[in-house]
Amino acid sequence: MEERILDEEEGRGIRLKRTQDGETDALEGMEDDEVTVEFPDGEYDEDLVGLTPSQLEEELEKRRRAQEEAIAESDRLTREGNALLAEGKYGEAAPLFSQATLYHDGNAEAAVGYACAVTQNFTATEPLYSEETVRELERLEAGRQAVIEHLGERLQEEQRALSAEEQELAPRFEEKQAERREAFAANRKHYVIFASAALFALAVFVIATAISADNLLHTQSSLPIVFTAIFGVLSFLALSATAVFATKLAGAQRLCIANEKLTSTEEGKHLAALRGKLELLDALLAGPQGGDEADETK
């Protein structure tokens, strides 16, 4: 039993004592107007600091009523979920169980009910390959344990099969990806050269056009007019070539970027799906603690 003394203004002491059954003892008439409250298991709420005995009792009573109402609502939702489970309405039952645990996170019956609902009475594993479902089961430890108890061996078998398929597919995909990477890089280099050459030609022709046009005012010869027209046409052609090669270069760059993504090919999509399923199975079978350790290892 822990006793904390909280100092108020002008040195007035307040002792707050909470009994083991959750009741609050506000003791008045003690020396220096002290009131004693005991916090179980090291529990300490700063929001209660500075409250008068009557305010403290009112706040604790308010919290107690809110907790009782939440537990009652959690129980009601659990009963409704169980009724839907009995009728085989698993899709309707699952959200009720999930909501029940939000009202009372210690509702183990609702947690197990959610696991039962999403797996269709522990007969289906496919719903467990959903990130939303796995994250919910990580939150509901009792539900996760129920899944492992009923479907653990089956899930481990599927995990081994998926892992074997991933290990067989990955090298083949990576080899093809490397071949494409080399070809796409060469294609990009090709367009970099042509786009650069076209851009350089454009700059030369524009300068030549400007010089020729400037000479129109300094000579009576017709040559500046001819050169201005010629270089003007060449500038237009160089601009068009630059635009074409720049577009080709952008396309080649997109191919290089897309090649690094698993989803760029059907084979890659399948590999990504395999790895996603394996990640979810690891999280489900290992639990939150195991997942945290895995993240630290990475």
NORHUFEN-V662156 format. One record per helix or strand of 3 or more residues. SS is the DSSP state (2 for helix, 1 for strand). FROM is the first residue (numbers start at 0). TO is the last residue. If there is no record, write none. Layout:
ss->SS from->FROM to->TO
ss->SS from->FROM to->TO
//
This chain:
ss->1 from->1 to->6
ss->2 from->8 to->10
ss->1 from->12 to->15
ss->2 from->30 to->32
ss->2 from->39 to->41
ss->2 from->45 to->47
ss->2 from->52 to->85
ss->2 from->89 to->102
ss->2 from->107 to->117
ss->2 from->125 to->128
ss->2 from->130 to->138
ss->2 from->140 to->214
ss->2 from->222 to->258
ss->2 from->261 to->263
ss->2 from->265 to->296
//
